[in-house]
Amino acid sequence: MSDTRFTASNGLYVENGQVYLPDGTRANADLSSVRAVVLIEYGAHQAQAERDAELGRWRSVDHPDWVVYLADNGLARVVNELTGLPETLLHKRPGSSSDTSVGASVAREYFAAHPVPEPKPWEQAKPHEVWVLTFLSGLECAATYVNGKFRYGTGSAMVMENVIAGKCIWKPGVSA
């Protein structure tokens, strides 16, 4: 679980394995029954977070009965667990912030917690452009973008996982 602090319903919180009162002082043994409530809730919270991770879902902090599933195609499905029905299906970036539904609010919360990285310049390549690509090893290589892939001069497709930089050096139809 990535959260470093969990606040229980009675106001006490757990941080770095220790129980604290709402004012920030450590809870002592005199509060054993109150501490037990915190630790039980914290254990349930951790178990739920682990199960969410196993199932590939993200749970809203503001609306804990709502979860988000991210599909391989970049769409996010927001589901109300109480009904089991999807509220909304959104692309990687949320739509209008004027939608005040709970599903839209959860989607905005998800995307705020998971910002989409800006696309790399070479990911916007157009057919038949020639690029110089720089790999993690420092190697630079010229490649042509054909049929949705960068290709070596031999025509074989490049593996793009280690590309760290790229610059378009020629576009079709553009004279030098």
N, C-alpha and C positions, 0 to 999 in steps of 0.2 A: 504494500500500500504506500502511496506517495505522500499522503497527508502526514504532517508531523504533529498535528494537534487534533484531538477529538474532544468535543464538548458534549457531555451527557445531558439528559433531560432535567437533572437536578442542579445544573449549573456548574458542577465540578468538571474538570477536564483532565485528560491524560496527555502528557507530552514527554517524549523520550523515556517512556516506561514509568513515569512518576505521576501520581495523582495530586492535583492542585485544587485549592478552593477558588471560587470565582475572583477573589481579590489577588490571586497569584501566589499565596502562601501554600506550602506543601501541606497536604492533609496528613494528620497523624493517626495513630492507632485508635484514639478515642472515637473516631468517626468510622469504625470498621463496617457498620451496616450501610452507611452512606457510601463508603468507598466500594463496597461490594456491588451496589447498584451501578456505579460508574464502570467498574471492571466488567460486569456482565454485559452492559450495553456496548462497551468498547469491544469485547470479544465478538459479539453479534455483528457489529459494524465491520470488523476485520474479516470475519467469515464471509459476509456479504460481498465485500470488496474483492476477496480472493475468488469467489464464485463468479462475480461479474467479469473479472479478468479471464478466467477459464472460458467463459462463454463469449468473449470478445465484445463485451458491451461496456458502455460508459454510463454511469448513474449521475443524475443531476444532484447537485448539492442543495439547490433552492427548492426542488420538487423531487424528493427521493423516490417517489413511485413512478418516475419517468426515466427511461433509459434510451440510449442512442446506439444504434448499430451502424457501423460504417461498412458499406459494400465495396467490393473490389473496383467497381466502376466509379468510385468517388462520391456516390450518393449516400446521404445519411438518413436513416429511418428513425424517427422519434416515436417511441411506443409508450403508451400509458399501461403499466403493468396491471392496474386494477381491472381494465377492460380487455387487455391483450390486443387491442386494435392500434394500428399505426395512426398517429395524428397527422403526420405530415412527412413528405419525402422531399428532401432538399439536396441541391448540388453542394459542392465543396464550400462555396461561399454563401452565407445566408442571404436571403432576399431582403425585401423591404422591412425596416425596423418598425413600420407602422402597424404590423400584425401584432395584436396584443394577446393572442391565444397562448395558453400554457405551452403547447407544442412549439410554437415559434420562439417563445421565451427560452425554452430548454435548448432549442437548436442554436440560438445566439450564445447561450452559456457554453455549449459544447464547442462552438467555433472559436469563442474567446479563449477557451482552455487549450485548443488545438489549432493554432494559426496555420494556415496553408502557406508553405514557403513560396516565394516568388519563383516563377519558372526561369530556368537557366536560358541564356540567349540561344544556345544550340537546340533547345527543345522547341523553338519557334522556327526552325529551319524550313525553307520552302524547297520544292522539288528542283533538283539540278544545281543548287547552290554549292559552291566549294568553300569549305571551312578548314581552318587550321585548328586542330583540337589538341589540348595539352592534357596529358595524363598525370596521375598521381606520382608516377615515377620521374616526371620531368620531361618525358619524351613528347615531342610535338610531331603531329602527323597530319598531312593533308587528306581530306576525305570529301566525297561528293554525296549529297543527300539524294537518294533515289529509292522509290517505292517504300517510303516511310522509314528508311534506315540509312545511317551513314555507312559508306562503303569505301574500302581501300581501292587503289587503282586496279587491282586484280578483279574487283567486283564482289569480293566476299564482304559480308557484313561485319561491322565493328562491334565489339562488346563495349557498351557505354558506361558501365558501372564505375570505372575509375577516372572518368573525364572530370577535370576540375576547372577547365576554362576553354573557351572557344571564341573564334573570331571569323566572321564571314569575310572571305577575300575575293569572292566573285559571285555575281548574280546574273542569271540568264537575261539577255536583252538589254543589259547595261553596258555601254561602251566605256572603255578605259580612258 
